[in-house]
Amino acid sequence: MKTIKDGEERRKEILVTARSLFIHNGYDQTSINEILKIVDIAKGTFYYYFSSKEEVLQEIIMDIVYEGAARAERILQDSSAPLLRRIVMAIMAQAPEFEGADKLAEELHKVSNAKLEQLYRKAMLKKMTSVLEDTVKEAQKQNIIHTDFPKECIESILLMGHMMFDCETFMWEAEEYPVKLRAFLCNAERIFGVKEGELQDFIEMLQ
C-alpha cells in the first residue's frame, strides 16, 4: 500500500531523486521514467509538479543557489570571527559543497549551456548580494571596507570568483590555482578598498 504524501513532500522527493540521478548517470542519460520508477509515482503526478525534465533541473539549480546562500548566512552570523573574514568566507560559500557537485557542474555545461548558466548566475548574484549587503555596509561604517559602492563591489567580486573558478569553462591546471587564488584575493582587496595583503592569509586557511 502506497503512503499518501502531501504535495510539497512529493515535489521535494522528485527533486532529490532527479538530482541524484543527474549526478550519477548524467542528465541526458536520465529519463523521466527512471525518476518515476524510483519515486513510485505515475507520469501524470510528475507533470502535475513539473512541465519537463529541464524544469526539474532548473529547480535543482535554484536549490543549489539557496544552499550556498544559507551557508553564507551562517558564516555571517558567527560573530566570533572578524567582520572582513566573515564577508570573504561568505562570498566563497557560493561554490556548491555537496557530493557530486563537480559532476553536476559538468552536466550543467552540457545541457542548454547559455540558458542554464545564465539562470544560475543571475539567481546566485541576486541572492548572494542580498545576503551580503547589510554586512558589507556595516564593515563600511566601521571603516574596515572603503568604497562608495558596496552593492556593486559585492556583485563584482561574486562574478569575478564565479568566472575565474569555473573549472569546466577554463580548465585550469591544478598547479595554477594558488596563483589564481592570490590574484582573486588581491583584486578583492582593491575592490573593497582594504590594505594590500589583508586577505592573503585566506590562502593558507583554504589549502
C-alpha positions as CSV (number, residue, x, y, z in Angstrom):
1,M,0.0,0.0,0.0
2,K,1.4,3.4,-1.1
3,T,2.0,6.1,1.5
4,I,0.0,9.2,0.8
5,K,2.3,12.2,0.9
6,D,1.5,15.9,0.8
7,G,2.3,18.0,-2.3
8,E,5.5,19.7,-1.0
9,E,6.9,16.4,0.3
10,R,6.2,14.7,-3.1
11,R,7.7,17.5,-5.0
12,K,10.9,17.5,-2.9
13,E,11.2,13.8,-3.3
14,I,11.1,14.2,-7.1
15,L,13.9,16.8,-7.0
16,V,16.1,14.8,-4.6
17,T,15.8,11.7,-6.8
18,A,16.4,13.6,-10.0
19,R,19.4,15.4,-8.6
20,S,21.0,12.1,-7.6
21,L,20.3,10.5,-11.0
22,F,21.7,13.6,-12.9
23,I,24.9,13.4,-10.8
24,H,25.5,9.7,-11.1
25,N,24.0,8.8,-14.5
26,G,24.1,12.2,-16.3
27,Y,21.3,14.5,-17.3
28,D,20.9,13.2,-20.9
29,Q,21.1,9.6,-19.7
30,T,18.3,10.1,-17.1
31,S,14.8,9.6,-18.3
32,I,11.6,10.8,-16.6
33,N,10.5,7.2,-16.4
34,E,13.6,6.4,-14.3
35,I,12.6,9.2,-11.9
36,L,9.0,7.9,-11.8
37,K,10.2,4.3,-11.0
38,I,12.3,5.4,-8.0
39,V,9.8,7.8,-6.6
40,D,7.0,5.3,-7.4
41,I,4.6,7.8,-9.0
42,A,2.5,7.9,-12.2
43,K,3.6,10.1,-15.1
44,G,0.6,12.4,-14.5
45,T,1.8,13.1,-11.0
46,F,5.2,14.1,-12.3
47,Y,3.6,16.5,-14.8
48,Y,1.4,17.9,-12.1
49,Y,4.5,19.3,-10.4
50,F,6.9,19.9,-13.4
51,S,6.4,20.6,-17.1
52,S,9.6,18.9,-18.2
53,K,12.9,17.3,-17.1
54,E,14.6,20.7,-17.9
55,E,12.3,22.4,-15.4
56,V,13.4,19.9,-12.8
57,L,17.0,20.8,-13.5
58,Q,16.1,24.5,-13.2
59,E,14.6,23.9,-9.8
60,I,17.7,21.9,-8.7
61,I,19.9,24.9,-9.8
62,M,17.8,27.2,-7.6
63,D,18.1,24.8,-4.7
64,I,21.9,24.9,-5.1
65,V,21.8,28.8,-5.1
66,Y,19.8,28.8,-1.8
67,E,22.0,26.2,-0.2
68,G,25.0,28.5,-0.9
69,A,23.1,31.5,0.5
70,A,22.3,29.5,3.6
71,R,25.9,28.7,4.2
72,A,26.8,32.4,3.7
73,E,24.2,33.4,6.2
74,R,25.6,31.0,8.8
75,I,29.1,32.3,8.3
76,L,28.0,36.0,8.6
77,Q,26.2,35.2,11.9
78,D,29.4,33.9,13.5
79,S,30.4,36.9,15.5
80,S,33.5,35.2,16.8
81,A,35.2,35.8,13.5
82,P,36.4,39.2,12.3
83,L,33.9,41.0,10.1
84,L,36.1,41.1,6.9
85,R,36.9,37.4,7.3
86,R,33.2,36.6,7.5
87,I,32.4,38.5,4.4
88,V,35.1,36.9,2.3
89,M,34.2,33.4,3.6
90,A,30.6,34.0,2.9
91,I,31.4,35.1,-0.7
92,M,33.4,31.9,-1.2
93,A,30.4,29.9,0.2
94,Q,28.7,30.4,-3.2
95,A,30.6,27.3,-4.5
96,P,28.5,24.2,-4.3
97,E,29.5,21.8,-1.4
98,F,27.8,18.5,-1.9
99,E,28.9,15.1,-3.0
100,G,28.9,15.1,-6.8
101,A,29.0,18.9,-7.2
102,D,31.7,18.7,-9.8
103,K,29.8,16.1,-11.7
104,L,26.6,18.1,-11.7
105,A,28.5,21.3,-12.8
106,E,29.9,19.3,-15.7
107,E,26.3,18.2,-16.6
108,L,25.1,21.8,-16.4
109,H,27.7,22.8,-19.0
110,K,26.4,20.2,-21.4
111,V,22.7,21.0,-21.2
112,S,21.3,24.2,-22.8
113,N,24.6,25.8,-21.7
114,A,23.9,29.5,-22.1
115,K,20.3,29.4,-20.7
116,L,21.1,27.4,-17.6
117,E,24.4,29.2,-16.9
118,Q,22.5,32.5,-17.1
119,L,19.8,31.2,-14.8
120,Y,22.4,30.2,-12.2
121,R,24.5,33.3,-12.5
122,K,21.5,35.7,-12.2
123,A,20.0,33.8,-9.3
124,M,23.3,33.5,-7.4
125,L,24.1,37.1,-7.9
126,K,20.7,38.4,-6.7
127,K,20.5,36.1,-3.7
128,M,24.1,36.3,-2.5
129,T,24.1,40.1,-2.9
130,S,21.1,40.4,-0.7
131,V,22.7,38.2,1.9
132,L,25.9,40.1,2.0
133,E,24.9,43.7,1.5
134,D,24.0,44.6,5.1
135,T,27.2,43.1,6.5
136,V,29.3,44.9,3.9
137,K,27.6,48.2,4.7
138,E,28.4,47.6,8.4
139,A,32.0,47.0,7.6
140,Q,31.9,50.2,5.6
141,K,30.6,52.1,8.6
142,Q,33.4,50.6,10.8
143,N,36.0,51.8,8.3
144,I,37.0,48.2,7.5
145,I,35.9,48.4,3.9
146,H,36.3,51.7,1.9
147,T,34.0,52.0,-1.0
148,D,31.2,54.2,-2.2
149,F,29.6,51.3,-4.0
150,P,29.0,48.4,-1.5
151,K,26.4,46.6,-3.6
152,E,28.3,46.9,-6.8
153,C,31.5,45.7,-5.1
154,I,29.8,42.6,-3.9
155,E,28.5,41.9,-7.4
156,S,31.9,42.4,-9.0
157,I,33.6,40.1,-6.6
158,L,30.9,37.4,-6.9
159,L,31.1,37.5,-10.6
160,M,34.9,37.5,-10.7
161,G,35.0,34.5,-8.4
162,H,32.3,32.6,-10.4
163,M,34.0,33.1,-13.7
164,M,37.6,32.7,-12.5
165,F,37.0,29.4,-10.7
166,D,34.6,27.9,-13.3
167,C,36.9,24.9,-13.9
168,E,34.5,23.4,-16.6
169,T,35.0,26.5,-18.7
170,F,38.6,27.4,-18.2
171,M,40.1,24.0,-17.2
172,W,42.9,25.5,-15.2
173,E,45.7,23.1,-14.2
174,A,45.9,22.2,-10.5
175,E,49.2,24.0,-10.0
176,E,47.6,27.2,-11.3
177,Y,45.0,27.5,-8.5
178,P,47.3,29.0,-5.8
179,V,48.3,31.8,-8.2
180,K,44.7,32.3,-9.3
181,L,43.5,32.4,-5.7
182,R,46.2,35.0,-4.7
183,A,45.2,37.1,-7.7
184,F,41.5,36.8,-6.8
185,L,42.1,37.9,-3.2
186,C,44.4,40.8,-4.4
187,N,41.7,42.1,-6.7
188,A,39.1,41.7,-3.9
189,E,41.3,43.8,-1.6
190,R,41.3,46.6,-4.3
191,I,37.6,46.4,-4.9
192,F,36.8,46.6,-1.2
193,G,39.4,49.3,-0.6
194,V,41.3,47.4,2.1
195,K,45.1,47.5,2.6
196,E,47.3,45.3,0.4
197,G,47.8,41.8,1.9
198,E,44.8,42.0,4.2
199,L,43.2,38.9,2.6
200,Q,46.3,36.8,1.8
201,D,46.0,34.7,4.9
202,F,43.0,33.1,3.4
203,I,45.3,31.1,1.1
204,E,46.8,29.1,4.0
205,M,43.4,28.6,5.5
206,L,41.9,27.2,2.3
207,Q,44.8,25.0,1.3
